[in-house]
Every structure is written in C-alpha cells, then in structure tokens.
Amino acid sequence: MRHDKAAIVLDLARRMAASAEGLTLDEMARDLEVGRRTAERLRDAVLYLFPQAEEVSDPPTKRWRIRDGLSAFQQAPTTTELLELTKAAEALRRQGEGGRAAVLETLERKIRAAMRSTALNRIAPDLEALVRAETIAVQAGPRPFEHETTLAAIRHAIMAGVAISFIYNRGSRPGERREVAPCGLMFGRANYLVAAEIGSDSPKTFRLDGVADVQVLSRPAAPPEGFDLTAFANRSFGIYQDAVEDVVLTILPAAAAEAKVWRFHPTQTLTDNPDGSVTVRFSASGMRELAWHLFTWGENVRVVGPDRLKQAMAEALEAATRAHQTPAS
C-alpha cells in the first residue's frame, strides 16, 4: 500500500512538471480518479517532497506546478513504456506512415540518450526480448497516405490559423484547386484532412492521398465557431459524413459475447435481451461504411433500423452478386 501511494505521489509530481500552467485541485482529482480531499493530501505530499513546486494564482482558482521539471533519475522510463513506444513506431511504419514513425523513433532515441547508462543497461536485455516476442498484426485495408511535407504544411497552417490551398484529385471535382480553412487531421485506415472550404461553415473530409501541391496562404482562416474535431469524428461510423441516423442492431445469441466487447461506435449502448441476443443502439452517419462492416458479422446481425442502412446493405449485396454471376454460355 505504501508503494502504491508513493507511485501516485510521483505520478502527480510528473503531471505537475508536465503542465506549463499547472494543475488545479479539481484537475488533480480528475486525472488521478480520486476525491478532492485525497487530491489535497497528495498535493501536500508533492509540495513536501519537491520544494521547487510552486503555487500559481489563477483567479478564481489556484494552480500548482513544478517549473524546472524532475531529475532524470525520477523520470527514468520502464521497460514496458519503452516497449510500447517501440511498438507504436513499428505499427506506424508497417502501415506505411514512415514520417510519423520517424517522429516516435526520434523520441525514443532522445529518451534513451537522457537515461543513465546503468539504467539503460539494466532494461536493455528485457526490452530486446520483449520486442522479439511481440509483433503487430497488419490488417487488410487501404494503405494510409503520408507525405511529410504535406503534413508539415497542414500542421503549420492549423497552428498559424491561416488558409491552405491544394489540388484535390478525388471527390466530385477532381483536379480542381481548393481553398480551405483547416480544422484538423484524422488518422486511421486512411488519413484525412478535415477542413471547411472558404465561404462555407460545413467542414468535410479530404483524403490525403488525393491532396497535392499544398500551399500555405497568408489569409486568416479559422475553423467554424464551436467546431470540435472529436465530436465531428464521432458523428460517423467511419469517415463518410452525411445525415446522422439512429441505428438499432440485434446481435443474435451466437455472437452476443463478441458484441459485448466490440465497439461499434463511441455513442453506443448495449441491452441484453431475454433470448440471449444483444441490442446495440447508437447515432451515426456513414451508412454505406457501416453496411460494409456489418457483413463481417455474417448471419449473426439483424438491422432493426434505419431503412437507409437496410437499403445500403441490399445495394452492396446486389452489386457483389452481379460481379460474381457466371456469364450465360
């Protein structure tokens, strides 16, 4: 128990050192998942053990931070932490995202370089053994496009709050130059720029493998007021954005256990039925992409609604049937 409490105190100290503006008591309680009184005791322990910690006035609250950070001894990473960083870089590289992988690999080298040789020598054999013993299973799907110059230009425009222009070789107007206010990037099986075309308040997605000749403009351009990238991404089952529908699925008893540990959508709710089936409910757009996914559940799923999802599944099935019909002799 004493060891656990010491670990929590050190974790709070690291959080206070990692925050430029400092943490309030409420933020400490939230991050550590403890009550406010417990957060006060943990804060007092940090102030006692780390005299360099300081209180920052931020009316109507107070914040606490450790301005000059912690020592290398207190910050030495564990074998598991380095392993997960290595695996994350490997996963990105296997997906074809060499630029993002290189960033993590550089971070790993910086962490190793900052470690004391005794600590590095101690964990190196275990890390090497675990790296050999664990691998990444690559799933079939589109190879995410990644171009370091393109990503750098988009990120620069987002930080500067300015517009970008590019030639978009996909969509309804292929080859046309677009001017947009960049809102963010979404990474997944394919990578997308989320942006609102100049003059529009409706952000949409642009697949990065269709983006070419990106130019950062000098004109200010901000996302629509109140735009939230996470909320935008959560509207859709996948990437496609259209009208949001209330989806209701019934997963038959044979696959109910799998459904209970499966995430269909961030807004989902699951209900157990008397016959052993599970009802899944969520609100999302992207019925075509959802239909494609539901085919992987085979005969174990029933679409209760909406009708547009049923239609999307029927159209996909008809298209597949036509493609595989044997020509009449």
C-alpha positions as CSV (number, residue, x, y, z in Angstrom):
1,M,0.0,0.0,0.0
2,R,2.8,2.4,0.8
3,H,4.4,1.6,-2.5
4,D,1.1,2.4,-4.3
5,K,0.8,5.7,-2.5
6,A,4.4,6.6,-3.3
7,A,3.7,5.8,-7.0
8,I,0.6,8.0,-7.0
9,V,2.6,10.9,-5.5
10,L,5.3,10.5,-8.0
11,D,2.7,10.4,-10.8
12,L,1.2,13.6,-9.6
13,A,4.6,15.2,-9.5
14,R,5.2,14.2,-13.1
15,R,1.8,15.6,-14.1
16,M,2.6,18.9,-12.3
17,A,6.0,19.1,-14.0
18,A,4.5,18.3,-17.4
19,S,1.9,21.1,-17.2
20,A,3.1,24.6,-18.2
21,E,0.2,26.4,-16.5
22,G,-0.1,24.0,-13.5
23,L,-2.9,21.9,-12.2
24,T,-5.9,22.8,-10.1
25,L,-7.1,20.5,-7.3
26,D,-10.1,19.6,-9.4
27,E,-7.8,18.6,-12.3
28,M,-5.6,16.6,-10.0
29,A,-8.7,14.7,-8.6
30,R,-10.0,14.1,-12.1
31,D,-6.7,12.9,-13.6
32,L,-5.9,10.6,-10.6
33,E,-9.5,9.5,-10.2
34,V,-9.7,10.4,-6.5
35,G,-11.8,12.6,-4.4
36,R,-10.9,16.3,-3.7
37,R,-9.8,15.6,-0.1
38,T,-7.4,12.9,-1.3
39,A,-6.1,15.2,-4.1
40,E,-5.3,17.8,-1.4
41,R,-3.3,15.2,0.6
42,L,-1.4,14.1,-2.5
43,R,-0.7,17.7,-3.4
44,D,0.7,18.4,0.1
45,A,2.9,15.3,-0.2
46,V,4.3,16.6,-3.5
47,L,4.9,20.0,-2.0
48,Y,6.8,18.4,0.8
49,L,8.9,16.1,-1.4
50,F,9.5,18.6,-4.1
51,P,10.3,22.0,-2.6
52,Q,10.7,23.5,-6.1
53,A,6.9,23.1,-6.6
54,E,5.1,26.5,-6.7
55,E,1.6,27.8,-6.4
56,V,0.3,29.9,-9.3
57,S,-2.6,32.3,-8.8
58,D,-5.3,31.8,-11.5
59,P,-8.4,33.5,-10.1
60,P,-10.8,32.2,-9.0
61,T,-8.7,29.1,-8.6
62,K,-5.1,28.2,-7.7
63,R,-2.7,26.0,-9.7
64,W,0.4,24.1,-8.7
65,R,3.3,23.2,-10.9
66,I,7.0,22.2,-10.8
67,R,8.6,24.7,-13.1
68,D,12.0,23.2,-13.7
69,G,10.9,19.6,-14.2
70,L,12.1,16.5,-12.5
71,S,15.5,14.9,-12.5
72,A,16.5,12.1,-15.0
73,F,16.6,9.6,-12.1
74,Q,12.9,10.4,-11.3
75,Q,11.9,10.3,-14.9
76,A,13.7,7.0,-16.0
77,P,11.2,5.1,-18.2
78,T,10.3,1.5,-17.5
79,T,10.8,-1.4,-19.9
80,T,7.1,-1.6,-20.7
81,E,6.9,2.1,-21.5
82,L,9.8,1.9,-23.9
83,L,8.3,-1.3,-25.4
84,E,5.0,0.4,-26.1
85,L,6.8,3.4,-27.7
86,T,8.8,1.0,-29.9
87,K,5.7,-0.9,-30.9
88,A,3.7,2.2,-31.7
89,A,6.5,3.3,-34.1
90,E,6.7,-0.1,-35.6
91,A,2.9,-0.2,-36.2
92,L,3.0,3.2,-38.0
93,R,5.9,2.1,-40.2
94,R,4.1,-1.1,-41.1
95,Q,1.1,0.9,-42.1
96,G,3.3,2.9,-44.5
97,E,3.4,6.0,-42.3
98,G,7.2,6.4,-42.2
99,G,7.2,10.1,-41.3
100,R,5.0,9.7,-38.1
101,A,7.0,6.5,-37.2
102,A,10.3,8.5,-37.5
103,V,9.0,11.1,-35.0
104,L,8.4,8.4,-32.4
105,E,11.7,6.7,-33.2
106,T,13.5,10.1,-32.7
107,L,11.6,10.5,-29.4
108,E,12.7,7.0,-28.3
109,R,16.4,7.8,-29.1
110,K,16.1,11.1,-27.1
111,I,14.7,9.2,-24.1
112,R,17.5,6.6,-24.3
113,A,20.1,9.3,-24.6
114,A,18.8,11.1,-21.5
115,M,18.9,7.9,-19.4
116,R,21.8,7.0,-17.2
117,S,23.9,4.2,-18.6
118,T,23.3,2.0,-15.6
119,A,19.5,2.2,-16.0
120,L,19.8,1.7,-19.8
121,N,22.0,-1.4,-19.4
122,R,19.6,-2.8,-16.9
123,I,16.5,-2.7,-19.1
124,A,18.1,-3.3,-22.5
125,P,18.1,-7.1,-22.4
126,D,14.4,-7.3,-21.2
127,L,13.4,-4.7,-23.9
128,E,15.2,-6.6,-26.6
129,A,13.5,-9.9,-25.6
130,L,10.0,-8.4,-25.5
131,V,10.5,-6.6,-28.8
132,R,11.2,-10.0,-30.4
133,A,8.3,-11.7,-28.6
134,E,5.6,-9.2,-29.6
135,T,4.6,-8.1,-33.1
136,I,1.9,-6.2,-34.9
137,A,-0.8,-7.9,-36.9
138,V,-1.3,-5.8,-40.1
139,Q,-5.0,-5.8,-41.2
140,A,-6.1,-5.6,-44.8
141,G,-7.2,-2.2,-45.9
142,P,-6.2,1.0,-47.6
143,R,-2.5,1.9,-47.2
144,P,-2.6,5.3,-45.4
145,F,-1.0,8.1,-47.4
146,E,1.6,10.0,-45.7
147,H,3.8,12.8,-47.1
148,E,5.9,14.6,-44.5
149,T,5.8,17.9,-46.5
150,T,2.0,17.8,-46.8
151,L,1.5,17.0,-43.1
152,A,4.0,19.7,-42.1
153,A,2.2,22.3,-44.2
154,I,-1.2,21.5,-42.8
155,R,0.0,21.5,-39.2
156,H,1.7,24.8,-39.7
157,A,-1.5,26.3,-41.1
158,I,-3.5,25.0,-38.2
159,M,-1.1,26.5,-35.7
160,A,-0.9,29.8,-37.6
161,G,-4.7,30.0,-38.1
162,V,-4.4,30.5,-41.9
163,A,-5.9,29.0,-45.0
164,I,-4.3,26.5,-47.3
165,S,-4.9,25.7,-51.0
166,F,-4.3,22.4,-52.8
167,I,-5.3,20.4,-55.8
168,Y,-7.7,17.7,-54.9
169,N,-7.7,14.7,-57.2
170,R,-10.7,12.9,-55.7
171,G,-14.4,13.8,-55.0
172,S,-16.9,15.3,-57.3
173,R,-14.4,17.9,-58.8
174,P,-11.2,16.0,-59.4
175,G,-8.2,18.1,-60.3
176,E,-9.6,21.4,-59.0
177,R,-7.7,23.6,-56.6
178,R,-9.5,24.1,-53.3
179,E,-9.0,26.8,-50.7
180,V,-9.9,25.7,-47.2
181,A,-9.7,26.6,-43.5
182,P,-8.0,23.5,-42.0
183,C,-9.8,22.2,-38.9
184,G,-7.7,19.1,-38.1
185,L,-6.4,15.7,-39.2
186,M,-7.9,12.3,-38.7
187,F,-5.7,9.2,-38.8
188,G,-7.0,5.7,-39.3
189,R,-7.1,3.1,-42.0
190,A,-6.8,6.1,-44.3
191,N,-5.7,9.6,-43.4
192,Y,-7.9,12.6,-43.9
193,L,-7.8,16.4,-43.7
194,V,-10.9,17.9,-42.1
195,A,-11.5,21.4,-43.5
196,A,-14.2,23.9,-44.4
197,E,-14.0,25.4,-47.9
198,I,-13.6,29.2,-47.8
199,G,-17.1,30.6,-47.7
200,S,-18.6,27.5,-46.1
201,D,-19.3,26.7,-42.4
202,S,-19.6,23.0,-43.0
203,P,-16.3,21.0,-42.6
204,K,-15.8,17.9,-44.6
205,T,-13.1,15.3,-45.2
206,F,-10.4,15.3,-47.8
207,R,-8.5,12.1,-48.2
208,L,-4.8,12.9,-48.0
209,D,-3.8,10.6,-50.9
210,G,-5.8,12.9,-53.1
211,V,-4.2,16.1,-51.9
212,A,-1.4,17.6,-54.0
213,D,0.6,20.8,-54.2
214,V,-0.3,22.2,-50.8
215,Q,0.3,25.9,-50.4
216,V,0.0,27.8,-47.1
217,L,-1.7,31.1,-47.6
218,S,-1.4,34.3,-45.7
219,R,-5.1,34.9,-45.2
220,P,-6.5,34.1,-41.8
221,A,-8.9,31.2,-41.7
222,A,-10.2,29.5,-38.6
223,P,-12.5,26.5,-38.1
224,P,-16.2,27.3,-37.8
225,E,-17.1,28.7,-34.3
226,G,-17.6,25.9,-31.9
227,F,-16.2,23.2,-34.1
228,D,-14.9,20.1,-32.2
229,L,-12.9,17.6,-34.1
230,T,-13.6,14.7,-31.8
231,A,-17.4,15.4,-32.0
232,F,-17.1,15.6,-35.8
233,A,-15.3,12.3,-36.0
234,N,-17.8,10.6,-33.6
235,R,-20.8,11.6,-35.8
236,S,-19.8,9.0,-38.4
237,F,-19.4,5.2,-38.2
238,G,-16.2,5.7,-40.2
239,I,-15.1,8.6,-42.3
240,Y,-18.0,9.3,-44.6
241,Q,-20.1,12.2,-43.3
242,D,-23.8,12.5,-44.2
243,A,-27.1,12.6,-42.3
244,V,-27.0,11.3,-38.8
245,E,-29.3,8.3,-38.2
246,D,-30.4,6.4,-35.1
247,V,-29.0,2.9,-35.6
248,V,-30.5,-0.2,-33.9
249,L,-28.9,-3.6,-34.4
250,T,-29.8,-7.0,-32.9
251,I,-26.8,-9.3,-32.5
252,L,-28.0,-12.9,-32.2
253,P,-27.1,-15.1,-29.2
254,A,-24.3,-16.9,-31.1
255,A,-22.3,-13.7,-31.3
256,A,-23.6,-11.9,-28.2
257,A,-20.5,-12.4,-26.2
258,E,-18.4,-10.9,-29.0
259,A,-20.7,-7.9,-29.3
260,K,-20.4,-7.1,-25.7
261,V,-16.6,-6.4,-26.1
262,W,-16.9,-4.8,-29.5
263,R,-17.0,-1.1,-30.1
264,F,-19.4,-0.2,-32.9
265,H,-19.4,3.5,-32.1
266,P,-18.4,5.8,-29.3
267,T,-22.1,6.6,-28.5
268,Q,-23.3,3.0,-28.4
269,T,-25.5,1.4,-25.7
270,L,-26.0,-2.3,-25.3
271,T,-29.1,-4.1,-23.9
272,D,-29.3,-7.8,-23.1
273,N,-32.4,-9.4,-24.4
274,P,-34.3,-12.4,-22.7
275,D,-33.5,-14.7,-25.7
276,G,-29.7,-14.1,-25.2
277,S,-29.3,-11.6,-28.1
278,V,-28.0,-8.1,-27.6
279,T,-29.5,-4.9,-28.9
280,V,-26.9,-2.2,-30.0
281,R,-28.0,1.4,-30.3
282,F,-26.0,4.4,-31.5
283,S,-26.4,7.6,-33.6
284,A,-24.1,8.0,-36.6
285,S,-23.8,8.9,-40.3
286,G,-21.9,6.8,-42.9
287,M,-24.5,4.1,-43.5
288,R,-22.5,2.7,-46.5
289,E,-19.4,2.1,-44.4
290,L,-21.5,0.7,-41.6
291,A,-23.1,-1.7,-44.0
292,W,-19.7,-2.9,-45.2
293,H,-18.7,-3.6,-41.6
294,L,-22.0,-5.5,-40.7
295,F,-21.3,-8.0,-43.5
296,T,-18.4,-9.2,-41.3
297,W,-20.9,-10.4,-38.7
298,G,-22.5,-12.7,-41.2
299,E,-25.9,-14.2,-40.2
300,N,-25.5,-13.0,-36.6
301,V,-26.8,-9.5,-37.1
302,R,-30.2,-8.1,-37.8
303,V,-30.7,-4.5,-38.8
304,V,-33.8,-3.1,-37.0
305,G,-33.2,0.4,-38.4
306,P,-32.8,2.8,-40.1
307,D,-34.2,1.8,-43.5
308,R,-31.3,3.6,-45.2
309,L,-28.9,1.2,-43.6
310,K,-31.0,-1.8,-44.8
311,Q,-31.0,-0.3,-48.3
312,A,-27.2,0.2,-48.2
313,M,-26.7,-3.4,-47.3
314,A,-29.1,-4.6,-50.0
315,E,-27.4,-2.5,-52.7
316,A,-24.0,-3.7,-51.6
317,L,-25.2,-7.3,-51.7
318,E,-26.7,-6.8,-55.2
319,A,-23.5,-5.3,-56.5
320,A,-21.5,-8.2,-55.2
321,T,-23.9,-10.7,-56.7
322,R,-23.8,-9.0,-60.1
323,A,-20.0,-9.0,-60.0
324,H,-19.8,-12.7,-59.3
325,Q,-22.5,-14.0,-61.6
326,T,-21.4,-16.6,-64.1
327,P,-22.0,-15.4,-67.6
328,A,-24.5,-17.4,-69.5
329,S,-22.9,-19.8,-72.0
